[in-house]
Amino acid sequence: MIEGLNVRCNVGAVQVLRSPFIELVYRRRAVLSRAVVSIPDPFGEVRAALAPQQAVTVRFGYRGEATLWHEWQGTVESIDQPSAGSADQDAVTVRAVGLEKALATTMITESFYREPADAVARRLLARTGLAVGAVDVPADILPHQVFSHVSVARALKQLSQTLETSFGHDMSRHALWLGAQGLTWSDADEAGEVYSIATAENLIAHSPPAREGELGSVVAVLLPGLTDSRQVHIRDVRRGIDVNARAQDVIHTLSAAGNVTTISYGADAGWG
C-alpha cells in the first residue's frame, strides 16, 4: 500500500528533509542529467556550508512501495541566493550535474591501431572511473584512430563520426547515458519494466505529437525510478491512444503545486 511520499536529500554535509522545490531532468539527447534543489535557509546557515563540487544525493519514493523509489547522484554546479523580496527569499537553490560529468571532464590523449571500434569505446568509457554497461556499436576495425586531449564525450563523438563517414553506419539514434548497469552507448532502451501511464489511474495531461517526427508530452503522477530511454505504455482513453514509446525526456518535479513526472516521446533522437 502506498502511504505517501518520502524525500531525502544530501548536499555536502547538509541533510534536506524538506524542500519547496526539487527537479530532476533526464534527456536522451543530452549526456548529462541535472538536478535543482531548493533548501530552506532562513538564517543563512545552509548557504555557509555549501560549495561547488560537493556531492549531492536526491532520493524520493512512495512509503509502503519498495519498487517505486528513485536515487540520483551528482555534484554541486552552482548555488543561487534569491533576491530580497522574492517568494523564496528564505531558500537557497542548488543546481547540480549528474555523475556523467566525468564524460566531459576526463581528458583523453591516445591512439589506437587496428582495434575494433566497440573495444575502443569500452576503453574510453572505462577511463571515466564509472562502471561500463552495454556498448552496442559496430565492431569495425579502425585502421588508425587518434584522440588528442579531448574529453571522453568528444572522443566518442569523434568515433561515431568515423563509423558514419568511413564505414557507412547510421549512428543518429545512438545515445549515451548512465544506466543501472553503468555507462551505456546504444540505440536501444534502458532495461527495466515498462512504466504504465493510463487514464483514470495516473494520467494528468497529454499532448500527443501533432505530426510524425515531432514530440508529444504526457504528465503523470510522480513516477519514481523512471529515466530517459526507458519504455512507457501510454493509454489515453479520451484520445483513443494505446501505445508503447521510448521516453526521450523525463522531468520529475516535486513542489507545493504537486508532484509530477513529465515525459516527452515521439521523434526518436540520439545523442545530440
N, C-alpha and C positions, 0 to 999 in steps of 0.2 A: 504494500500500500504506500502510495506517495503521500508524504506528510509535510511537504513544504520544501523550500529551497535552503540549502546550506552553502555559505560562501566563506572561503578562507583565502586570504592573500598575504604574501610576504614581499616587502620591498626592502632590501638590505636587512637591517635588524628590526624594522618596523612591521608589526603584525597588524593586518587590517581585517577586522571582523565586521565592519560596517562601512559601506561606501555608497554615496548617492549616485555614482555612475561608473560602470565598468563596460568596456567594449573590447572584444577580440575580433580581429579581422584576418581572414584567410582568403587568398586569391590564387587560383590555379595559374594565372598568367604572371604572377609575381613570385620571386624566390622567397621573400621574407614575409613572415606573419608579424602582426603588430598588436599591441595592447595599449589601452588607455585606462588608467585607474585614478579616480578622484578620491582623495583621502581627507576626511575632516581634520582640520588643524586650527582650531580657534586661538591657540596660544603660540603658534609658530614653532612648537617643539618638533613636530614631524619634519618640517622643511629643513631644520638644522641638522637632522640625522640622515638626510638623503644626499646622494651624489651620483653623477653619471657612472655607468658601468657596474653599478650594484646589481646583484641577482634579483630577479623578480619571478615569483611563482603565483599563478592565479588558479584557484581551484573552486569549482562550484558543481553542485549536483542536487538531486532530489533526495531528501531524507526517506528512508524506507525502501529505496530502489537502488541497489548497488551497481546496476549496469548503466544507469543514467548519470554518469559522472564525467567531469571534464578537468583536465590539468594541462596548463600551458606554462612554459618556462622561457625566460629571456633575460635581458639586461636593460637597465635604465638608459634611455637615449637622451631625454631631456626632462626638465622639471619646470612646470609653468605655475607662476604665482598669479592668481586672479587679481584684477584691478579693483580698487576700492569702489564700493557701491554696487558691484555685480552681485547676482543672485547667489553665487557660490564663493563669496569673498572669504569665507572661513574654511576653504578647502584648498588643497594643493593638488595639481594634476600631474601625474607621472605618465610619460609616454615611453613605451618600451618596445624593443625589437626582439624577435624570437632567436632561438639558438642557431637558426640558419644563418645568422650574421657571419658565422665562421666561413661561409662560402664566399663572402665579399671581402673578408679581412685576411684570409690565408693566401699568401702570395706564392706563385709557382715560377721557378726558373728551371726548366728541364727539357730534355729532348728524348724522343722515342724513335727507335729504328726498327721497322718491320715487326710491329706488335699489333695485335688485334685491337680494334677501337674500343670494344667493350671492356677489355682488360685495362686499357689506358684510363678509361672513365672511372673504373673502380679505384685505381691507384690515386687518381686526382681527388676523388671524394674522400678517401681514407686519410688524406693529408689534413683534413679539417679537424680530425680527432673525434668526429661523430661516427656513430655506427652506420654502416652501409647496408642498405636493403636491396631492393630489386633494381637492376640496371638493365633495362630492356632496350638496348641499342644494337645495331648491326655489328657483326664481328669481322668486318672487312680488315684486311691487313694494311696498316698505314705505312707507306714507303718511308716517310720521314716526317715527324710532327714535332715542331719546336714551340715551346711556351717560354716567353721572355718576360719575367717579372710581371705576371698578370695574376689576378685573383682566380681562385678555383672556378667561380662562376663564369668569369670571362674565358677561361681556358676551355670549359665545357661548351660554351657558345662557339668558340673557335673550332672545336672538334665537331660540333653539329654542322657548321658551315662546310667543313671538309667532307663530311658524309653526304651532304646535299650536292655540292658542286663537283666533287671528284668521283662519287660513286652513285649518284642519282637517287638517293633515298629522300623520302619526304619526312622531314623532322618537325613539321609545323604543329603537330598535335602532341609532341613530347613536352612534358612538364617536369619541373624539378621541385621536389618538396621533401620535408622531413616527416615521414610517416611513423607508424607504430613500430615498424621493423628497422627504421633508420632512414638515411638519405635515399631517396628514390628518384630515378630518372626514367620515365616511361611514358608511353601514350595510352596506358591503361588506367584502371581505377585504383584507388587506395582500398586495400582489402578490408572487409568488415561487413556487418549486417546492413541491410538496406533500411534506411530510415523512412517511416511512413508519415505522410502529411495528408490528412483527409478532412473533408467536410464533416462537421458535427463532432470532430474529435479534437484536432489541434490546429486546423487551418484558420488563420485570421484574415488574410488578404491575399489576392492572387491577380497578377497581371501577366498573362501568357505572352510569349513572343508575338509581336504584331505580324511578322513575316519570317520566312526561313532565313537563317543567317543572323538573326537578332537574339538578344537575351530576354528572357522573361524573369519575373521576380515573384517569389512567394514568401509570405510572412507567416510564421508558425509560433505557437507556444514554445518557449525555450527548449532546445534540443541539445542537452549536454553530450559531448563526445563527437558531434558532427564536425567534420572539417571539409575543406575543398577536396575535390577528386573522389569523394565517396558517392555512392549511388543513393538516390532518394526516389521514393514512389509517391507521386502526387495524384491524389484522387479528388477532383473538384466536381461534385455532383451538379452544381449550378451551371457550370460551363460544359459539362459533358466530357471532361478531360480525365483520362486514366492512363498515366504514362510513367515509365521509369526514366530517370535522367541523371546525368552526372552533375554534381554541384560544382559550378565554376567559381562562385564566391560564396563564402559563409561568414556572416557577421552576427555574433552573439552580443546582445545589448541587455544589460541589467541596469534598470533605472527606476526612479519613483513612478514613472509613467507606465511601467510594466516590463516584464522580462520576455524578450522575444528573440527568435532567430530568423534572419533574413537570408534567403538563398537565391542566387541567380542561376539560371540554367538556360540551355538552348544552344546557341552558337558555340561549338567546341573549339577551344583555343588552347594552345600550349603555352610554353614559357615565352613571354613577350620580350 
